[in-house]
Amino acid sequence: MSSVVIFAIFALTVIGLSVFRLFFYRRWRRDRELRKAFPDHWRTLLGANVPFYLQLPEPARRHLEQRVQLFLAEKTFYGCDGFTVDDRVRVTIAGHACLLILARAYSDFDEVRSILVYPGSYRVEHEEDDGTVVSVREEIRAGEASGYGQVVLAWEECLEGAVHPEGDHNVILHEFAHQLDYLDGSADGAPPLSGEQARYWQRTMSQAYENLRTSLAHHHSSWLDPYGATEPAEFFAVLTEAFYQQPQHLKSEQPEVYAALCGFYRLDPLRPDLMEASGTP
């Protein structure tokens, strides 16, 4: 066999492997993962720590389990400040995070690579630059998300949202909503939408955001977390918490906002039986 033929075979093999890795490997790997049985104790943990799981019809439960199975296979968890990450922590976080993509494409979380978990609220140093002086101040946080595929969470806060499913806060939903907001390159409170859906979102959310800011400026109380008034990105994340934790209240108070969120998340938390789940990539 001539060296030219050998080189041609080698080149075709390399090209074939490259094409497979670029276009087919991820799907192959995920299909292989989903052929594994979903552990029974994971299912028990979802029922205990992700209450919305029990409200879902059977097909949607299985779909959420698939999302969780892929999430736990692909994302790396790190315990911080001596915290031990066990299955309870991993399944609780994955279960709540995957509620956001239950009816959306799993690929929405492709860029999420790592989850750092602290035992409780943690301290970070934050730089502020007023154009003249750069100052550093310390902040206490319960969670944060970045556009670099990293989510940081405080487990005490995660557990609080899990055991009080109708409460005001759920830090897991909040921070992973930011990750969806990052899909178009920036966290600006407007996740990627198109056409009439994008126009409806812009019109509805802009008005609702300004109404909240105006109400708080006039010292009126708001059932929605005032933190949502700090910037549009936080408004979207806070609304996402309300959408899953207090859907009836949100729908009663702001039906247009509720409709916009139903359109984006492709489900109605008040009617999960009507959800049409997207296929697993």
DAPE-V635110 format. One record per run of one state. SS is the DSSP state (H for helix, E for strand, L for the rest). FROM is the first residue (numbers start at 0). TO is the last residue. If there is no record, write none. Layout:
ss->{SS;SS}
from->{FROM;FROM}
to->{TO;TO}
This chain:
ss->{L;H;L;H;L;H;L;H;L;H;L;E;L;H;L;H;L;E;L;E;L;E;L;E;L;E;H;L;H;L;H;L;H;L;H;L;H;L;H;L;H;L}
from->{0;2;23;24;34;39;49;51;55;57;74;75;79;86;99;105;109;113;118;121;129;133;141;142;145;149;154;163;170;184;194;217;225;229;231;245;246;253;254;265;268;274}
to->{1;22;23;33;38;48;50;54;56;73;74;78;85;98;104;108;112;117;120;128;132;140;141;144;148;153;162;169;183;193;216;224;228;230;244;245;252;253;264;267;273;280}
